[in-house]
């Protein structure tokens, strides 16, 4: 297999992470929940005296600082905002750190879930060894390849049929 240049490897890595891991979905959930919980804190704090959350932007900032465990000096004043913020801290932290763990785990487990890569690697290796095969082994290889081609053609036909019926 030819070596990929660095930009190509980076593009391939990003594509693999976005397509084959839950990263995009989890980050989307995180952003939506962050906006919703921040709105809840802002609404709960909007009519409170002594609050430092004076705008939706302040609530968004508080939401990031709260779940990321960065620590914040200004806590919400009202009991409702504290409850909403507490739930957000727990859910946001779990989702944030869960996203990291799920993405890394899925990314590194993906090759194990795709045995076809091992099949292709084995075929490539064996093709390099063709000169060492006997006539009997070459005949067996031909039969196997013919069967593989028939199987691939049937599978392609089945997939086209399924696409046309949807």
C-alpha positions in Angstrom: 0.0 0.0 0.0 1.5 3.4 -0.9 2.3 5.8 1.8 0.0 8.8 2.0 1.3 12.3 2.2 0.7 14.2 5.5 -2.2 16.3 4.2 -3.9 13.3 2.7 -3.5 11.3 6.0 -4.9 14.3 7.9 -7.9 14.5 5.6 -8.4 10.7 5.9 -8.1 10.9 9.7 -10.7 13.7 9.9 -13.0 11.8 7.5 -12.7 8.6 9.5 -13.4 10.4 12.8 -16.4 12.3 11.4 -17.9 9.4 9.5 -17.1 6.3 11.6 -17.2 7.7 15.2 -20.0 9.3 17.2 -18.0 12.6 17.4 -20.2 14.8 15.3 -23.4 13.6 16.8 -22.2 13.9 20.3 -20.8 17.4 19.8 -24.1 18.4 18.2 -26.0 17.1 21.3 -23.5 19.0 23.5 -24.0 22.3 21.7 -27.8 22.0 21.7 -27.9 21.1 25.4 -25.4 23.9 26.2 -27.7 26.5 24.4 -30.8 25.1 26.2 -29.4 25.0 29.7 -27.7 28.4 29.3 -31.1 29.8 28.2 -32.7 28.2 31.3 -30.0 29.7 33.6 -30.4 33.1 31.9 -34.2 33.1 32.2 -34.0 32.0 35.9 -31.5 34.7 36.6 -33.0 37.5 34.5 -35.0 39.1 37.3 -32.6 38.4 40.2 -30.8 41.1 42.1 -27.0 40.7 42.5 -26.7 38.3 39.6 -23.6 38.4 37.3 -25.5 36.7 34.5 -27.0 39.8 32.8 -27.2 38.5 29.2 -27.6 35.3 27.2 -23.9 35.6 26.3 -23.0 35.7 30.0 -25.1 32.5 30.5 -23.4 30.8 27.6 -20.0 31.7 29.1 -21.1 30.4 32.5 -22.3 27.2 30.9 -18.9 26.6 29.3 -17.0 27.4 32.4 -19.3 25.3 34.6 -19.3 22.0 32.7 -15.6 22.2 31.8 -14.6 22.3 35.4 -12.7 25.5 34.8 -14.3 26.9 38.0 -16.2 30.2 38.1 -16.3 32.9 40.6 -19.8 34.0 39.9 -22.4 31.4 40.6 -26.1 31.8 39.9 -28.2 33.5 42.6 -31.6 31.9 42.3 -32.4 28.4 43.4 -33.9 27.5 40.0 -30.7 28.7 38.1 -28.5 26.7 40.5 -30.6 23.6 39.9 -30.5 24.0 36.1 -26.8 24.8 36.3 -26.1 21.7 38.5 -27.9 19.4 36.1 -26.1 21.0 33.2 -22.7 20.5 34.9 -23.4 16.8 35.3 -24.9 16.2 31.9 -22.4 18.5 30.1 -19.4 16.9 31.7 -20.6 13.4 31.0 -21.3 14.2 27.4 -18.1 16.1 26.9 -15.8 13.5 28.4 -17.9 10.7 27.0 -17.5 12.1 23.5 -13.8 12.0 23.9 -13.7 8.4 25.2 -16.3 7.2 22.7 -14.5 8.8 19.7 -11.1 7.4 20.7 -12.5 4.0 21.4 -14.5 3.8 18.2 -11.6 5.1 16.1 -9.2 2.5 17.4 -11.7 -0.4 17.4 -12.8 0.3 13.8 -10.1 -1.8 12.2 -11.1 -4.8 14.4 -14.7 -4.4 13.3 -13.8 -4.5 9.6 -12.3 -7.9 8.8 -12.3 -7.2 5.1 -9.1 -5.2 5.6 -7.4 -8.3 6.9 -8.7 -10.2 3.9 -7.3 -7.6 1.5 -4.0 -7.5 3.3 -3.8 -11.3 3.0 -4.6 -11.2 -0.7 -2.0 -8.5 -1.3 0.7 -10.5 0.6 -0.2 -13.7 -1.3 -0.1 -12.0 -4.7 3.5 -11.1 -3.9 4.2 -14.8 -3.4 2.7 -16.0 -6.7 6.1 -17.0 -8.1 6.5 -19.6 -5.3 3.2 -21.4 -6.0 2.9 -24.8 -7.6 0.6 -25.4 -10.6 -1.9 -27.1 -8.2 -1.9 -24.1 -5.9 -2.3 -21.8 -8.8 -5.3 -23.8 -10.0 -6.8 -23.6 -6.5 -6.1 -19.9 -6.4 -7.9 -19.4 -9.8 -11.0 -21.3 -8.6 -11.0 -19.2 -5.4 -10.7 -15.9 -7.3 -13.4 -17.0 -9.8 -15.7 -17.7 -6.8 -14.8 -14.4 -5.3 -15.6 -12.5 -8.5 -19.0 -14.3 -8.7 -19.8 -13.4 -5.1 -18.8 -9.7 -5.7 -21.0 -9.5 -8.8 -24.0 -11.0 -6.9 -23.4 -8.6 -4.0 -23.2 -5.6 -6.4 -26.4 -6.7 -8.1 -28.1 -7.1 -4.7 -27.0 -3.6 -3.5 -28.2 -2.0 -6.8 -31.6 -3.8 -6.4 -31.9 -2.6 -2.8 -31.1 1.0 -3.8 -33.7 1.0 -6.5 -36.4 -0.4 -4.3 -35.9 2.3 -1.6 
